[in-house]
Structures are given as structure tokens and as C-alpha cells.
Amino acid sequence: MEEQKKKINPQSVVIIILFLIVLVFAYNQWGKGFLPGLNSKSGTPKLANIKTQVSEEDIKIGNANAPVTIVEYYSYVCDFCKQFEDEVKPLIVENYISSGKVKLILRPFPPYELSQAVLCANEQGKFLEYHNYLFNNIANLQKAEDLKTFAQNAGLNESEFSQCYDSDKYKAKAEEWYKQGMEDFKKANIPSAQQGTPTFFINGEPLVGVQSYDKLAEVIESKLAK
């Protein structure tokens, strides 16, 4: 007797397709096409300093009482964000975060599934492990279920991660990060065509696009001097 063929669940197919559509949309809007280092000298309006809000649910790296706060809006599908992670962030950590001078607030942009996933990883005290794994393996992400496999590969308890992720307990927070980012861009007078990732707010001063270590250090030092 021939083995009965497994039936494909139409609902699962729809979910996978929707996830891939969102992933492509996010890549196009916040991915490799975003220009680095945009500022007023390149013809954009003068950007405005803003008051950034930090909540208990924000992901924080560094001394909570550090005099300088960097808020980074980023995306795991953004090539320039990956460039910052690999080339600039380690120097910021070494020279400013480790010494207690700076704390870094990380707010991922859509796809929302990725934001929810890192918050679930954070519950296990494994945010950085999962965060790094996502950046290094984003090209292998084909469907939402892969996020659970990523959790296991990154050293998390997959069962606990799956329970957290499937509950959608952090869906509202993921959406809030995006909404907050767009509001901050608007308040900072960043033109809509130049709103994207990465964008940094250093004690409220906006820096749009990928930045060199020297530029970030210059702004950090100016804040420390005040």
C-alpha cells in the first residue's frame, strides 16, 4: 500500500507567504538601499534634538546610570546596521559602554516577528546571543518557524522560547518600537525619504544612517563634556 501523502495546511502556507512579504518590505524600506551619513550638508533640513523616552521593557546594554544614552533604531535586514554591529559597535562597547560612560538602547524595526523573538530571548537573559545569531544568519531565515530553530542554535531553551513567541506577548511592544521610532524621526525633523535604519539619538541628538566610530565618538565626547 502506498504511503498516504501529507496534506498541506493552506493556513500555514498563507502565514509563510505573509511573513516573506513583510520581510521583503522591511528589507526594501530599511535595508541596503538606505544611504549612510545623511546630514544637513547634503541638502536636508537641519535636524532637531529631541527628548528620547526609555522604558523598563527597552533592551539596554551598559550602566543604567550612564551620563550618555544612545538610542539605536535598527533592522536585522539592514546591511548598514550589520556594518555598525561588526565595525563600530565593538569600539563603542570597549571605549564607552564598558567604562560606564554610555548605555545603548536597542530598538529593532520590523519585521515585528524579529522584535518579538529578541524580546523572548531577553527573557532568558540571552538577548545578545540571539541578536548576534540573527544578524549573522538572517539570510537563512525563510519562515517564522525558523526563529525557533535559531533559538536552539543560539543556546536558548527552545521550548521556553516557543511558548513565549507563540503567545504574542510582545507583539504590542514590537509595534510600539516602530511607532515610537517614526514619531522620533518626525520630531527630529528627519524628512520622510530619509527615515530609515540605522538612526541614532545620542542624548537626543539625531544621527541618520551608518556612522563612523570617529563621528559617534565626537558626539559622545561633546555630551560627556556638558
N, C-alpha and C positions, 0 to 999 in steps of 0.2 A: 504494500500500500504506500502510495506516495505521501511524503510528509506534507501536512497542511501548511500552506503559505501563511505567513504572519500578515495580519491586516494592518494597514497604516492608518493611524488615527488622524482624521482630517484636521481636528483641532490642534494637534501638535504641529502639523505642517504649517498652519496659519500662524501659530506663535513663532515658529522658527523664521518664517518669511518676514514677519513684522519686526523681529529682532534684528535681522540683517538689514532691513530698510533703515531702521533707526541708526544702526552702526555706520552705514554708508553716509547718511545725512550728517551725522556728527563729524565724520572724517572730512567731508566736504566743507563744513562750516568752520570747524575748529582744528582741522588737520594741517597737512603740509602746505596748503595754499596760503596760510596766514603769514603776512610779511613781518620780518623782525625789526625791532627797534624803532617803531614809529614814534615821532615826536613833533613838536610844533615847527621845527626847522624844515620838516618835509612837507609843509603846506597844510597841516592840520591845525584846528583851533587850539588855543592854549588850554592845557588840561588843568583841572582844578583839584586841589587836595580835598579829601573827604574824611568824615569820621567813620571808621570801619567798626562794625559790631562783631564781637566774638561771643559765642555761646558755649555752654557746657558740652554740647554734642559735637562741637568742632574738633577736628583732628589736630592736635598740637604737638610740635616737636621742639623741645628745649625748655628752658626755665620759664615757668608761668609768669614770673615777675620781671622778666627781661625788659629793659627800657625801650627796646625797639621790637615792633611786631611787623612781620611780613605776612601779608595775606596773598596767597597764590591761587588764582583760578587757572585750572589746567585741564587737560583731557588726556586719557590714555591712548587715544588715537591720533594725537598731535605729535608730529615729528619734532617740532621745535621744543615741545615740552620734554620729550625724551632727550633732546640735546642738553637742556638745562639740567635734567636729572644726572646725566652722565658726566658733564664737563664743569658745571658751575656749582650746583648744589653741594657736592662734596667739599669744595673750598669754603662755602658759606658755613657749612657744619663745622669744619675744622677751625676756622678763624673767628667765628662769631657765636654760633649756637653752642658749641662745646664749652665756651668760656662764660656762658650765661648772659651774653650781651643781646642776643636776638632769639626770639621764638618764631617759628614758622607755622602758619595756619594753612592747611591744605584743603582746598575745596574743589573736588572734581566736577567737571561739566558732564552732560550726557554723553553716551547712553546712560540712563538712570540706573540700569541694571548693574553697571560697574560701580556706581556710587554706593548702591545698596550692598554690593558684595564687599567693598572695603570696610564699610561700617560693621558688617558681620564679622569680618576678620579682626577688626579692632576690639570686638567683644572678647576675643580670645587672647588679646594682647599681642596679636600677630599682624598689626596693620602694615608695618614696614616690609615684612616678609611677603605679604600678599601684594602690596603696592609694587614692590620691585619685580615680582614674578609677572604681574600684569604687563608692566612696561616692556619686559624682556620677551614676552610670549604673546603679545596682542595679535600678531599675525596668525597665530594658531587658533584664535577664538572664532568659532563658526556658529555657535548657538549658545543660548543662555545656560543650558545644562553643562557646558564646558567649564563654567565658572566653578562648579562643584569639584570637577576634576582638578582644576587649578588649585583649589583649596588644599586638596590632598597632597598635590605635588609640592606645595609651598610649606608643608609641615603642619597644617591645621587639622583639627578634628573634623573630618568631613561630615559626620553625622550632625554635629552641633551646628556646623556652618549651613548645611542644607535646611535644617529646621529653622534657623534664623532667616535665611534667604527666602524660603518658600512662604514664610509668614507675612512678607511685605511690610515688616515692622518699621523699616527705614525708608519706605517709598516716599513718604511726605517730606522727610529730611532731604532726600536726594533732589526732590523738586524745589525745595526751599533754597538749596545752594544755588541752583541755576537762576531762580527768580532774584535772589539776593545779588548775584553777580551782575545780572542785567541792570538792576537798579543802581548798583555801584558804578557801572560803566556810564550810565546816564548822568548820575550826579557828578561824575568826574569830567563830564563834557567830552567823552570819547565818541567820535562820530560812529554811526551805526555800521558803516562799511569797514571800520577798523576795530570793531568789537570782536574779540576772539581770545584764544589762548596761545601762549601763556600771557596773563596780565598780572602784574604785581602791584600791591599797595603797601608801601613802606611807611609806617606811621601815617597812613592815609594818602601819601604821595603816589600817584599812579605812574607806572612804567609799563608801556604796552609793547608786547612782542618779546621775542627772545632777547636777553640782555647779556652782555659780557660780565665776567666777575668784577672787572675794574669799575664798571658803571654801577653795579649794585653796591660794591664796597664804598664807592664815593658817596652814594646817597645814605647808606648806613652810617658812615662816619659823620656826615652832616647832622644826622639825627642824634647821634651819641654826644655831639658837641653842644647840643642845646641844653 
